[in-house]
Amino acid sequence: MTIYDKPTINISLRIKFCRWIVLAAFSILVIRLWYLQIFKGDYFRNLSENNRMRTVYIEAPRGIIYDRTGARLAANRPSFNVELVTEDCPDEKSTIRRLEKILGMEEGFISRQNHDLNKRRKPFEPKILLRDVSRNTVAKILSRRFLLPGIIVSSVPTRQYIHGKLAAHLLGYIREISRVQLSKPAYKEYRAGDFVGQSGVEGRYEKILRGVRGLQRIEVNAVGARISEFEFEPERMGNDIYLTIDHRLQKAAEEALAGKKGAVVALEPFTGEVLTMASAPSFNPNLFTAQISPNQWKKLTDKSQLRLTNRAIQGAYPPGSVFKLVMAAAALMEGVVKPNEKIHCGGYISFADRRYHCHKRSGHGDIDLYSAIVQSCDVYFYNLGQRLGIDRINQYARDFGLGSLTGIDLAGEVRGLVPSPQWKRHAFKEKERQIWYPGETLSVSIGQGALTVTPLQVAVAVSALVNGGWVMKPFVVKKIVSSDKEEIDVFKPIRIRKVHVSEGVLEIINKAMIGVVNDAKGTGHRAQLEGFSVVVGGKTGTAQVVSLDNHGKEQHLNDHAWFAGFAPVEKPEIVVVALIENGGHGGVAAAPVVKKVMEAFFAGRQKQMMAKVASVGESRM
């Protein structure tokens, strides 16, 4: 090879190198075209199509919630949301600032209100900026739409709680779905920005109440304005629910609780139907259908008030002397005491170098079962506790449904606690704390110590005492009806079990409960009804929060007040239980609350009877 051949070789190598570069570039281009047209073809076709063709979802109204008389409690009203389609908006931040200026809002207001959740969405899916705006706001936006590319106004059904706070805990509330909920399989049909039932009937019956959204295909222009419509699929409204409660009785219960902390539960003792369920303090569920301000949320979640807690099923309290009814049933059935046997009360009982006092420090003297219940003698029941022992007490308490879920068709119910030696061994790690002391049995015997129950559990237990011994499953939904008024489901009473208490024992206890309200020495005479030919029976309860020496020093240390009543005593139609937190004596604080509820109940009965008589009279004319 000569020196003249070298340039030829260099040129040949360069040509080959260039060919490889061109081939590589061409290969990359081909692969890219394959990726865009084949692998991502559907995506870009949809994106192109969505530039002019959109699917607009039509939100379905939730089913209406009625009370037992057909009065509407929760319905829907039309409202307007302001939304943004990011793909139609060249400059999102500038557009939002312009919108704020048009609406007279401070800069950054919408950005602060706009939840991060709305950022997780599909292409061309609107992002909600403002909810439930006024018609005046809508007019301002539409008149300046050319300045607001990508901004749209949608009409949606919004939940409306007709009576505001009335039955708030029972009805529950709906709220925008959370990120955690969206990640769960149960919510796979939901989208960011959807509202979902969070508590009460709204939460428990979410699938029943929620409708099926409709859709419509529309054509839009370059700025996202609608040009034409086609392919319409109508929305389908959710199913309606009829509750067991009476809104007038509910109102009476909530008015009786005004200014207090506590709960009221009323049941039909033979069916388990919940006639009223009130908890105080309460809240307005309408707040959750719009943007909640930080101050509103702070008030709602204030731990000293627990406004969102349904104390009727989520509050567990020592039952105090109401528990003496269970103790009496257990003692009579186990034969550890005779109805007429007298036990001496000198104001206290000495046990293990300690005095266990009666609420009447001077003592009741010699006292039998009837008088012990009527006057609520602690010493008498201390003695019954010693004779029974904690295991048999635990057995009868559980037989009446205490310490267990009642099975009510509401979420969030708590069990309470019926203590036992076995419970202590599992509850505590330290050996010395695992020991069950006999003194604890005495405390449980009068409804104190570690024993806790819910107001609903007490209502179920008292119902069993007055309905012949049946523990009924409480329920709040009477029937489910489709939007075209066809009955889908009708709920019937369910008997869980019959307590192991004889009819004779039940009669003895019922007689004593009548005495609590009507005997001259009874602790519950404030529950007597005036103006009605109805006799009330019941039992007071005063549950200590701290020792007697600290009473009255601070409100939150005062005793909890209980009263459980039933009427008419011949054939009970209603059982009402009231719990007043830190209310003091049950006969003073809780009995008048039960009285007001019963007055409303029997006043309603009188009106119904008068209406029937008038109707019969007219038909005979």
Helices and strands as residue ranges (DSSP letters): G 3-5, H 6-34, I 35-39, H 41-50, E 53-58, E 65-66, E 72-84, G 86-88, H 92-102, H 109-113, G 116-119, E 127-133, H 135-143, G 145-147, E 151-161, H 168-171, E 174-176, H 179-182, G 185-187, E 195-197, H 200-204, H 206-209, E 214-220, E 226-233, E 240-243, H 247-256, E 262-267, E 274-280, G 285-289, H 294-300, H 311-314, G 320-323, H 324-334, E 343-345, E 348-351, E 354-357, E 365-367, H 369-375, H 378-388, H 390-399, H 421-427, G 431-434, H 438-445, H 455-466, E 470-472, E 477-481, E 487-490, E 495-498, H 503-518, G 525-527, E 537-543, G 548-550, G 555-557, E 560-567, E 574-580, H 586-589, H 591-620
